[in-house]
Amino acid sequence: MPAFDNTLGSLLVGGLVAMALWGVTCVQSYTYFTHGNKDRLAFKNMIAFLWLLDTFDSILNCHILYFYLVSNYLNPLSLLVPVWSVIIHVAVTSISNFIIRSMFALRVFRLSGGNIPVSIWIMSISLTDLICGIVITAKAFRIGSWLELNTLSSLMYLNFAAGTASDLSVAVTLCYLLRRSRTGFIRTDSLIKVLMMYSVNTGMIVAIDASLGMITYIIMPHNFIFLGFYLLLSKLYLNSYLASLNARDDLRGKLDEPVVSIHLSQMSDPRQRYDTETATIPTFAAEKTFAPSNSITRSHPKLDTVDINFDRERDDAFSSKPSLGAAY
């Protein structure tokens, strides 16, 4: 019996990791729908459709593993034949990734103030990836064995390349636009850095997986290692996108800190301790703009009870910049 490490082994590892990612997708989808977000109904329906599509993709993964590992356990020749669930998986992955990239393209359009050329570029290469995936699916039903997959090599290369280019374009563009949106306020800029981190993670993780799939297919086209990476592609993308959606409440929570009120009498008298139970320790707002608001109220002529109220930074990432707020 030949070794199956680079065929059944890679298929098993890829399938198991994909199923684990589907579990994460279910948790993140549940979190999204139960957190009472104010997204439009059409957008929520789209997220629900993506979850259903990912669930269907997971069913296909289960069928792939069952077909090769159970139904044909004593039939090594079955490895030469691509099962129908593998072929449909290509189309499902392309559709799911195209929908998510379209959402990112819309985010780029809003964040850039309506930059049409950049948005068209992202949508064009995303559409190229979708068309290649559908064409590969249609033609793959006509091949009789994996050995004939080389007839679709040019489409496979284009499919991997278009997907990688699209993901990198989204990540680079969002990082540039977010960096340009910095205001100079520490709290606002720290949130923008977090958004940049999510953008990089979303694009880079998927791009790395697609690149590994393309490289392994070029170097080793006659085994299933590239297929192990391909099984993860749509699930990595969906999980990264859901993570960015679910992080919005936490990011907004950092902006909802109470107005800082400091008694100068407590600061000037070393014998008095600062009451941490009744006073709020200043954080980001006091770090950057230690200046009073429009009025200073004095309740004693000797300034022993002066209250200084610091206004919140109104130019945060969700309200001061209309384009940034609309995008996220």
C-alpha positions in Angstrom: 0.0 0.0 0.0 1.4 3.4 -0.9 1.7 6.2 1.7 -1.2 8.6 1.8 0.4 11.5 3.7 0.3 14.0 0.9 -3.2 12.8 -0.3 -5.6 11.5 2.3 -3.4 13.0 5.1 -3.5 16.5 3.8 -7.2 16.2 2.9 -8.0 15.0 6.4 -6.0 17.8 8.1 -7.5 20.5 5.9 -11.0 19.1 6.4 -10.7 19.0 10.2 -9.3 22.5 10.4 -12.1 23.7 8.1 -14.7 22.1 10.4 -13.1 23.8 13.4 -13.3 27.1 11.6 -17.0 26.5 10.9 -17.6 26.1 14.6 -15.9 29.5 15.1 -18.1 30.9 12.4 -21.2 29.7 14.2 -20.1 31.3 17.5 -19.3 34.6 15.7 -22.6 34.6 13.8 -24.5 34.0 17.0 -22.6 36.8 18.7 -23.4 39.1 15.8 -27.1 38.5 15.8 -27.5 38.6 19.6 -25.7 41.8 20.3 -28.5 44.1 19.2 -26.5 45.9 16.5 -28.3 48.5 14.4 -27.3 47.2 10.9 -29.9 47.3 8.2 -32.1 44.2 7.7 -30.6 43.7 4.2 -27.1 43.5 5.7 -28.2 41.1 8.4 -29.8 38.9 5.8 -26.6 38.9 3.8 -24.7 37.8 6.9 -27.2 35.0 7.5 -26.9 33.9 3.9 -23.1 33.8 4.3 -23.5 31.6 7.3 -25.8 29.2 5.4 -23.4 29.1 2.5 -20.6 28.3 4.9 -22.7 25.6 6.5 -23.4 24.1 3.1 -19.6 24.2 2.4 -19.0 22.4 5.6 -21.4 19.7 4.5 -19.4 19.3 1.3 -16.2 19.0 3.3 -17.8 16.2 5.3 -18.8 14.4 2.2 -15.3 14.8 0.7 -13.8 13.2 3.8 -16.4 10.4 4.0 -16.1 9.5 0.3 -12.3 9.2 0.3 -11.7 7.9 3.8 -14.7 5.6 4.5 -16.6 4.7 1.3 -13.4 4.0 -0.6 -11.2 2.9 2.3 -9.9 -0.1 0.4 -10.0 1.5 -3.0 -6.9 3.6 -3.6 -7.8 4.2 -7.2 -10.7 6.4 -6.0 -8.0 9.1 -5.3 -7.7 9.5 -9.1 -11.3 10.6 -9.4 -12.5 14.1 -8.2 -15.7 13.6 -6.3 -18.6 16.0 -7.1 -18.5 17.7 -3.7 -14.9 18.9 -4.3 -16.0 20.4 -7.6 -19.0 22.2 -6.1 -16.8 23.4 -3.2 -14.8 25.6 -5.7 -18.0 27.5 -6.8 -19.2 27.9 -3.2 -15.8 29.3 -2.1 -15.8 31.7 -5.1 -19.3 33.0 -4.3 -18.7 33.4 -0.6 -15.4 35.3 -1.2 -17.0 37.5 -3.8 -19.8 38.6 -1.5 -17.3 39.5 1.3 -15.0 41.3 -1.0 -17.9 43.3 -2.4 -18.7 44.4 1.2 -15.1 45.4 1.7 -15.2 47.3 -1.7 -18.3 49.2 -0.4 -16.4 50.0 2.8 -13.5 51.3 0.8 -15.8 53.4 -1.4 -17.4 55.0 1.7 -14.2 55.5 3.6 -12.4 57.1 0.6 -15.3 59.5 0.0 -16.4 57.9 -3.2 -13.1 56.9 -4.8 -14.5 55.1 -7.9 -11.2 53.9 -9.5 -10.0 52.1 -6.4 -13.4 50.5 -5.8 -13.7 49.4 -9.5 -10.2 47.8 -9.3 -11.2 45.8 -6.2 -14.5 44.7 -7.7 -12.8 43.8 -11.1 -10.3 41.4 -9.7 -12.9 40.0 -7.3 -15.2 39.4 -10.2 -12.3 37.8 -12.1 -11.9 35.4 -9.2 -15.6 34.6 -9.1 -15.8 33.9 -12.9 -12.7 31.7 -12.8 -14.2 29.7 -9.9 -17.5 29.1 -11.8 -15.7 28.2 -15.1 -13.4 25.8 -13.2 -16.5 24.2 -11.6 -18.3 23.8 -15.0 -15.2 22.3 -16.7 -14.2 20.1 -13.8 -17.3 18.0 -14.3 -16.0 17.0 -17.7 -12.6 15.6 -16.5 -12.4 12.0 -15.6 -9.4 12.1 -13.2 -7.2 14.4 -11.2 -4.5 13.8 -13.8 -6.5 15.9 -16.3 -6.6 18.8 -13.9 -3.6 20.2 -15.8 -6.0 21.2 -18.6 -7.4 23.7 -16.1 -4.0 24.9 -14.8 -4.2 28.4 -16.4 -7.6 29.0 -14.8 -6.3 27.7 -11.4 -3.4 30.0 -11.5 -5.6 33.0 -12.5 -8.1 32.0 -9.7 -5.5 31.9 -7.0 -3.7 35.1 -8.3 -6.9 37.1 -8.6 -8.0 36.2 -5.1 -4.6 37.0 -3.6 -4.4 40.3 -5.4 -7.9 41.3 -4.3 -7.2 40.5 -0.7 -4.0 42.4 -0.6 -5.6 45.4 -2.4 -8.4 45.5 0.2 -5.9 45.3 3.1 -3.5 47.9 1.7 -6.3 50.4 0.7 -8.1 50.2 4.0 -4.8 50.7 5.9 -3.9 53.7 3.8 -7.4 55.3 4.3 -7.5 54.6 8.0 -4.0 56.0 8.4 -5.1 59.2 6.5 -8.0 59.5 8.9 -5.8 60.0 12.0 -6.6 63.1 14.0 -3.7 63.5 16.4 -5.8 62.6 19.4 -4.4 59.6 21.3 -7.7 57.9 21.9 -8.9 58.3 18.4 -5.6 57.2 16.8 -5.4 54.1 19.0 -8.8 53.0 17.8 -7.7 53.6 14.2 -4.6 51.4 14.8 -7.0 48.6 16.0 -9.1 49.0 12.8 -5.9 48.9 10.8 -4.9 45.7 12.6 -8.2 44.1 11.7 -7.9 45.1 8.1 -4.4 43.7 7.8 -5.4 40.4 9.5 -8.4 40.1 7.2 -6.4 40.5 4.0 -3.1 38.9 4.9 -4.4 35.7 6.5 -6.5 34.9 3.5 -3.8 36.0 1.0 -1.2 33.8 2.8 -3.6 30.8 2.6 -4.3 31.4 -1.1 -0.6 31.9 -1.8 0.3 28.7 -0.1 -2.4 26.9 -2.1 -1.1 28.3 -5.4 2.5 27.5 -4.6 1.8 24.0 -3.5 -0.3 23.4 -6.7 2.5 24.7 -8.9 5.2 22.6 -7.2 3.1 19.5 -6.4 0.1 19.4 -8.8 -0.5 15.6 -8.4 -1.3 15.5 -4.7 -3.9 17.0 -2.4 -1.8 19.4 -0.3 -3.1 22.4 -2.3 -6.6 21.2 -1.7 -6.0 21.2 2.0 -5.3 24.9 1.9 -8.2 25.6 -0.5 -10.7 24.0 1.9 -9.9 26.8 4.5 -10.1 29.8 2.1 -13.7 30.9 2.5 -13.9 30.1 6.2 -10.9 32.2 7.0 -12.3 35.1 5.1 -15.8 34.9 6.7 -14.3 34.5 10.2 -12.1 37.5 9.7 -15.0 39.6 8.4 -17.3 38.6 11.3 -14.5 39.4 13.8 -14.3 42.9 12.5 -18.1 43.3 12.8 -18.2 42.0 16.3 -15.4 44.2 17.5 -17.3 47.3 16.7 -19.2 47.4 20.1 -15.9 47.0 22.0 -14.3 49.8 20.1 -17.3 52.1 20.6 -17.2 51.2 24.3 -13.8 52.7 24.6 -15.2 56.0 23.3 -18.0 56.1 25.9 -15.8 57.0 28.9 -17.4 59.6 31.3 -16.4 63.2 31.3 -13.4 63.8 33.6 -14.0 66.0 36.7 -10.9 66.9 38.9 -11.0 68.9 42.1 -7.9 71.1 42.2 -8.2 71.2 46.0 -7.4 67.5 46.1 -4.5 68.0 43.8 -3.0 70.8 45.8 -3.4 69.4 49.3 -1.0 66.5 49.8 -2.7 65.5 53.0 -5.8 64.4 51.1 -6.0 61.2 49.2 -7.4 60.9 45.8 -10.8 59.1 46.1 -10.8 56.5 43.4 -14.3 55.4 44.2 -16.0 58.8 43.5 -13.6 60.3 40.9 -12.8 59.1 37.4 -9.2 58.7 36.5 -8.5 60.6 33.3 -7.3 58.4 30.4 -7.0 59.3 26.8 -8.8 62.6 26.8 -6.6 64.1 29.6 -3.5 62.7 28.0 -3.8 64.7 24.8 -5.9 67.8 25.6 -5.4 68.9 29.2 -7.6 72.0 28.8 -10.8 73.1 30.3 -14.0 73.2 28.4 -16.0 76.4 27.7 -16.4 77.3 31.4 -14.6 77.0 34.7 -16.9 77.1 37.7 -15.5 78.4 41.0 -17.4 77.7 44.2 -14.9 79.4 46.5 -12.9 82.6 46.0 -9.7 80.9 47.1 -9.9 78.3 44.4 -10.0 75.4 46.9 -12.9 73.8 45.1 -12.5 74.3 41.4 -14.1 71.8 39.0 -12.5 71.5 35.6 -14.7 69.5 33.1 -13.0 68.1 30.1 -15.0 67.6 27.0 -14.9 64.3 25.2 -13.1 64.1 21.9 -15.9 64.5 19.4 -13.7 63.6 16.5 -13.7 59.9 17.3 -13.6 57.2 14.7 -17.4 56.7 14.6 -18.8 60.2 14.8 -16.4 63.0 13.7 -15.5 61.4 10.4 -18.7 60.7 8.5 -17.0 58.5 6.0 -15.2 56.5 8.7 -18.4 56.1 10.7 -20.4 55.0 7.7 -17.7 52.5 6.7 -17.5 50.8 10.0 
